[in-house]
């Protein structure tokens, strides 16, 4: 039973690593392009959208600017 548990946990870990590392964009340029593309598409339905690069987390963020001194809201993250 112990070997089955270890195999199952290992399989879950491998799936998680695969999904996390291989589903992002390959470069900051690709993430930037996707963010600005979606900015153009979603600006029809949402007001005050902008893209910004987060150097600490290696992401481009599509966000909606805060209204009436409220904080901005992240709409989409593009991890690379």
VENRA-V636601 format. One line per field, one symbol per residue. ss: DSSP state (@ for helix, = for strand, . for the rest). phi: phi as a letter, one per 30 degrees, with the letter a starting at -180 (. if undefined). psi: psi as a letter, one per 20 degrees, with the letter a starting at -180 (. if undefined). Layout:
ss = ???
phi = ???
psi = ???
//
This chain:
ss = .@@@@@@@@@@@@@@@@@@@@@.....@@@@@@@@@@@@@@@......======....======........=======.
phi = .ddddddddddddddddedddccdddadddddddddddedddddcbcidacbccddchbcccbcddchidddbdcacbdb
psi = hhhggggghggggggggghghjirqirhggggggghghgggiighpqkqrqqpohhjlqppoqpqqqljqqqppgqpnp.
//
